[in-house]
Amino acid sequence: MSGFNGEKKDDDDDEIAGGGFVHPFKGVDKAHVIQEARIFNDPNVEAQRCTALMTKLLYLLGKGENFTSKESTESIFFPMTKLFQSKDEKLRRLMYLVIKELKPDSDCVIIVTSTLTKDMNASNDLFRANAIRVLCTITDTAMLANIERYLKQAIVDKQPLVASAALVAGMKLMKTSPEVVRRWVNEINQAATDKSAQMVQYHALSLLYAIKKNDKLAVSKLVAQLSKTQLKSPLAQCLLIRYTVLVMAEGQQTERAYYEFLESCLRHRSEMVIFEAARAICQLPNVSQRELTPAITVLQLFLSSPKPTLRFAAVRALNRVAMAFPLTVTSCNLDLENMISDTNRSIATLAITTLLKTGSESSVDRLMKQIASFMSEIADEFKVMVVDAIRALCLKYPQKHRTLINFLSNVLREEGGFEFKKAITDTMLVLINEIPDAVEPGLLHLCEFIEDCEFTYLSTQILHVLGRKGPKTLQPGRYIRHIYNRIILENATVRAAAVTSLAKFGALVPSLRANIIVLLRRCVHDADDEVRDRSTFYGAVLASDSEPLLKKYIIDVNPMKLAGVEKALSEYREGADFSAPFNFARAVVAPLPASPSKGGGAKAGGVGGNSKTLQDLGG
């Protein structure tokens, strides 16, 4: 076979061995295309060759290839204008596309404007629609007046292709010439109420909203007018639902008519409109459980749909509702449990996270077993959703903390990105803070995690919590080995955080103080100056056995903002009075956060060390 030539193919060759497929644009470059553009000047135009050439040209433009003004006008644009004489539809469509992408200057636009205007009035609807799109893309505001009347006529044209092209062109012109488009309101209104073409109705409603969106009263009147009629286009009906929600959110109208319109859309023949209405009702501000009931009923029917898209959309909407109204979603629990075994893991994940928000305490163990069976098969984004749901469930049922923490620790050992690991760590830290019985098992699981943690930020955060919570446990000595291992095996930032954590144990647990001092003295020759300084300082404070010093420099340390410290140091230096020592009390004190979980998602590496450095500046 010719595909096997005994040579190894590069991955970028775009050639499939044995399949005989070669990338159609392989080896295409700008110089080759410009040289080949001479075929546009041939007396007998070959449509197939010209089509292939313009396809290559569009490929280069799509890649971001830059053509000089001379290359685009003299070598391509002017020869290509001769193709307007061709009646080949495919060739003409590609020519329109190339003109749009080339974006010719004003001098060239004048040359083709008359030809494109002529095409706008041609008998071929395809030529008319494409000519409208091109003209509105390349024409500036000054030349727009010459074709405005043609565009207004096209909006109410009987051919949907032409009318939609004119309406879409109006949306583009709203960015450059909004005052011109606003003069077309009568024609656009006529197109919006025309039930003969669904896409025209959708585009007309979009353009009407674009014209009136800065006038809240006009938008309100538009919604009130159209909500009393049945739009034929499902897409237009979905748009109208969204505009209705915007009007209700702005609070200008408190009439129940808007809610009744949304509720009536739940009985629409289109599934798309039904779901959009249900989702809109669920997102209404200050919505009551009674008003939610019809939407929940519709979403529950979608859960048993054979279409995966409908099932996914319905379970995602219910997942969001369950955050605020878990009891309302309880009626869907049986359907949600059947979805746990769905072949689409995204649907299964959303179903089980919804059940975690609405389920009872007796169902926790069973749900945890089902989650563990497919946790490794889903993306990190959905894993974070599961972890967030577990956190809420554990705070709701504290008696189940052991089961949930064991599950989180097992998941923590699996492969995953920073955001996923951070979500688990933050959840465990929240549980440690909120549930007293979860402190010791939670800390032990975190100690096991930092033994093989690749994220500096998470390691420093855990070491900080170990320093605060570990000394207050029944057996504080069990954590020392894990902390000291970080000094031996980790980078400088983590080593500095570990030194601070050891100092906390030495200050709060007198029975361990002598051993801690020995460990700190081993760090005074560390390669990093921050680690050396911390170990020397904390070792001296601990060796003093002075309770006021321990309390001031280790136990009750208030972190300070670096900006405040820098300002205070600058003022001290500018004062040139060094007879008195620098007073850190002049710096701005930043109080500790209420919960470790509220720390920002900083990049792994470097941030954690800074946070520990700030804690040592107090006093």
Secondary structure, DSSP 8 states (H G I E B T S, - for coil): -TT--SS---GGG-EETTTTEE-TTTT--HHHHHHHGGGGG-SS--HHHHHHHHHHHHHHHHHT----HHIIIIIIIHHHGGGGG---HHHHHHHHHHHHHH---HHHHHHHHHHHHHHHTSS-HHHHHHHHHHHHHH--HHHHHHHHHHHHHHHT-SSHHHHHHHHHHHHHHTTT-HHHHGGGHHHHHHHHT--S-HHHHHHHHHHHHHHHTT-HHHHHHHHHHHHTS--S-HHHHHHHHHHHHHHHHHTS---THHHHHHHHHTT-S-HHHHHHHHHHHHT-TT--HHHHHHHHHHHHHHTT-S-HHHHHHHHHHHHHHHHH-HHHHGGGHHHHHHGGG-SSHHHHHHHHHHHHHH--GGGHHHHHHHHHHHGGGS-HHHHHHHHHHHHHHHHH-GGGHHHHHHHHHHHHTS---HHHHHHHHHHHHHHHHH-GGGHHHHHHHHHHHHTT---HHHHHHHHHHHHHHGGGSS-GGGGHHHHHHHHHHS-HHHHHHHHHHHHHHHHH-GGGHHHHHHHHHTTTT-SSHHHHHHHHHHHHHHHHT-HHHHIIIIIS---B-HHHHHHHHHHHHHHT--SS---GGGS-B----S-GGGS----TTTHHHHHHHHHTT--
